[in-house]
Amino acid sequence: MRNRSALILTTVLTTGALTLTACGSRDKDKGDDNSSGDKKTVVIGFDAPLTGDLSALGIGMRNSAELAVKTANKENTVEGVEFKLQPLDDQAQPSVGGQNAQKFISDSDVLGVVGPLNSNVSQSMQKPFNDANLTQISPANTGTELTQGDGWKKGDKKRQFKTFFRTATTDQVQGQFAAQYLFQKAKIKKVYLIDDQKTYGAGLAASFKDTFTDLGGKIVGQDHVNPEDRDFKSVVSQVKGKGAEAVYYGGEYPAAAPLSQQLKESGAKIPLMGGDGMKSEEFPKLNKKAIGDLGTSVGKPVEELPSAKKFIEEYNKNYKENMETYGGGTYDATWSIIEAVKLAVEGNNGKLPSDGRVKVLEAMSKVKFQGVTGDVSFDQYGDTTNTMMTAYQVNKGNKWESKFSEAYKPR
Amino acid sequence: MNELPQQLANGLILGAMYGLIAIGYTMVYGIVQLINFAHGEIFMVGGFGALTVSLWLPDGFSLLAAIPLMIIGGIICSVAVGTAAERFAYRPLRGAPRLAPLITAIGLSILLQQAVWKWYPEAKKDRSFPQFSGDPVHVFGADIQRGDFFLIIAAPACMLILGWYVNKTRSGRGMQATAQDPDTAKLMGINTDRIIVMAFAIGAAFAAIAAVGYGLHNGQVGFKMGFIMGLKAFTAAVLGGIGNIYGAMLGGIVLGVAEALATGYMGDVPGMEQFGGGAWKDVWAFALLILVLLLRPQGLLGERVADRA
């Protein structure tokens, strides 16, 4: 018996060691290929929740990023460079996002990272990327302080991290746009404000509040809830007591759906309005009483854009999952990195520079192209210059329907 | 509009739900001195059982007629999980130090959550639960949603049945005897193993009824719903005096009303403005627990008993 187990152990160890060395040598072969061959590999990192509550959004993003990489390789967008996407799952958790950031940093082939979905996950990735000069671009983070610092509410804007860019516009823009739409187009003067205290929700509510009161509207009450809550009866009672004409909610659809439903069931026939975290296909699915609810989202609905037609066709040909809210934005974000790599290569006599990360970062602020969501370029904070916003409403068929689009100028 | 009747009604309905779940904690504790921390997940499984039945029923089936079937479906699932937990997770550990079953309970709770998350179709996000249509009914200055009448009726009905069972039936008295002294009860010919299974089963059945109420009240069920509800119900059980079935219901109602009033009015108290609102309700619930434990450690209806150890 003893001998047999010793034999098994030895076999296992030997096989393991052989497998490891095999892996090692294969990697090395590949490296040799790259240096002797005519194409260099550039890895684009990707991070989003691919499992869990918000995975529908994350998977749509991953597919879109993959499509951008495939297209660039097929069309040979950057001479002598082969792109590769490395997707990692952050489970919508800041700690996991931080670990993923370290993985990207330690791989010297990674010259840019697309993602993540959640603003609070981004907060744990920004500093490490900044220290490593690794460009990060998020298609979905709308938290204003991510680019402009905590002082933005008082008008004291300061760029936080030189490596952070985004194709999504900020909550400042989104909240202001929502306030203006509600006050001027929907003619609602009294609003009850609720947020879920997360980076995204609280920022959205704060920017909504300022603009709405400036316009002459009245915030009749304000409340905070926990994102895990599903029972909003006491909050709803407060809303009814204050005579609000609408409720603005800063938060995401898993809590927004029961909030809206309980609001309507209490007998208060008023709409709930929220941002792009609420404007998901899941919202009307979860909440049968969503009719009349309002939502805003960044960009124009991709279906309405001529620039997006080819993208949508290609996407539907290749993937079965829905691209969800951020598909077009993710494609553009990934393409921005590809463009930046192109600029870096062109600036280095057609060869990939040895200090690739620094050069890509320098090129990033000069990137300018016609993307899926419209013109893509970045301002001095790393924010997109494309502030196109759209307001949606849930129609009688319980589906989101676009109502009004505008290139919104922040106040 | 005066909100007080509305907030009181919200609190009572929430309290009835807490109380029904708390029965499961209190009965198991009363008999085997075990805190079954997986009880919140047994509640959650009951909600999914009821949801499954409602999905099987044909379209256009009246919800009023569906509810008894949904209750039965929920009870079957909850009781199956509850008794299986007793048989396979707790019985093997019956002689072990108290910490062992406690840790098993926490493990079991995570296991059940993940199992539903993984294997129930589309349970990775919240599932919507069937709802009564129609406007709320106006009673004593409060608007009560139609679905909430389920809890208003079910909670007292369940308590009456339980009271009758424990005091008047043979196995109910056997339960009381086992709670007082399991060894002597065994010597008197009471099948204590059966009694313990009964305690788990009754607790699970009540949790399933509460889960149907939860679904009707909140409009959806999700795999995470058991955790915080279980914790609140445990608080209710301790608040009322753990081991006392009427205490569990009272504790639930006190907790529910305190939560609703704190949400509604704490913000109006001078100097406490920032502590009002929905985000603080859990804080007030657990602050109340600490307060009761400091001032009256045996709970509202509990009696000071010598530790059996």
HADDOCK unambig.tbl for C-alpha pairs under 7 A between the chains (distance, minus, plus):
assign (segid A and resid 52 and name CA) (segid B and resid 124 and name CA) 6.25 0.50 0.50
assign (segid A and resid 53 and name CA) (segid B and resid 124 and name CA) 5.99 0.50 0.50
assign (segid A and resid 53 and name CA) (segid B and resid 125 and name CA) 5.44 0.50 0.50
assign (segid A and resid 223 and name CA) (segid B and resid 277 and name CA) 5.38 0.50 0.50
assign (segid A and resid 223 and name CA) (segid B and resid 278 and name CA) 6.68 0.50 0.50
assign (segid A and resid 224 and name CA) (segid B and resid 277 and name CA) 6.10 0.50 0.50
assign (segid A and resid 224 and name CA) (segid B and resid 278 and name CA) 5.73 0.50 0.50
assign (segid A and resid 224 and name CA) (segid B and resid 279 and name CA) 5.18 0.50 0.50
assign (segid A and resid 225 and name CA) (segid B and resid 278 and name CA) 4.76 0.50 0.50
assign (segid A and resid 225 and name CA) (segid B and resid 279 and name CA) 4.13 0.50 0.50
assign (segid A and resid 226 and name CA) (segid B and resid 279 and name CA) 5.25 0.50 0.50
assign (segid A and resid 230 and name CA) (segid B and resid 218 and name CA) 6.20 0.50 0.50
assign (segid A and resid 231 and name CA) (segid B and resid 218 and name CA) 5.68 0.50 0.50
assign (segid A and resid 233 and name CA) (segid B and resid 10 and name CA) 6.43 0.50 0.50
assign (segid A and resid 234 and name CA) (segid B and resid 7 and name CA) 6.14 0.50 0.50
assign (segid A and resid 234 and name CA) (segid B and resid 10 and name CA) 6.49 0.50 0.50
assign (segid A and resid 234 and name CA) (segid B and resid 260 and name CA) 5.91 0.50 0.50
assign (segid A and resid 234 and name CA) (segid B and resid 263 and name CA) 6.58 0.50 0.50
assign (segid A and resid 234 and name CA) (segid B and resid 264 and name CA) 6.54 0.50 0.50
assign (segid A and resid 235 and name CA) (segid B and resid 278 and name CA) 6.29 0.50 0.50
assign (segid A and resid 237 and name CA) (segid B and resid 3 and name CA) 6.94 0.50 0.50
assign (segid A and resid 237 and name CA) (segid B and resid 6 and name CA) 6.69 0.50 0.50
assign (segid A and resid 237 and name CA) (segid B and resid 7 and name CA) 6.98 0.50 0.50
assign (segid A and resid 238 and name CA) (segid B and resid 264 and name CA) 6.82 0.50 0.50
assign (segid A and resid 241 and name CA) (segid B and resid 1 and name CA) 5.50 0.50 0.50
assign (segid A and resid 241 and name CA) (segid B and resid 3 and name CA) 6.39 0.50 0.50
assign (segid A and resid 258 and name CA) (segid B and resid 218 and name CA) 6.44 0.50 0.50
assign (segid A and resid 258 and name CA) (segid B and resid 219 and name CA) 6.45 0.50 0.50
assign (segid A and resid 265 and name CA) (segid B and resid 135 and name CA) 6.56 0.50 0.50
assign (segid A and resid 265 and name CA) (segid B and resid 136 and name CA) 6.65 0.50 0.50
assign (segid A and resid 265 and name CA) (segid B and resid 145 and name CA) 6.47 0.50 0.50
assign (segid A and resid 266 and name CA) (segid B and resid 136 and name CA) 6.17 0.50 0.50
assign (segid A and resid 266 and name CA) (segid B and resid 143 and name CA) 6.73 0.50 0.50
assign (segid A and resid 266 and name CA) (segid B and resid 145 and name CA) 6.40 0.50 0.50
assign (segid A and resid 267 and name CA) (segid B and resid 135 and name CA) 6.06 0.50 0.50
assign (segid A and resid 267 and name CA) (segid B and resid 136 and name CA) 6.29 0.50 0.50
assign (segid A and resid 286 and name CA) (segid B and resid 127 and name CA) 6.71 0.50 0.50
assign (segid A and resid 286 and name CA) (segid B and resid 128 and name CA) 5.31 0.50 0.50
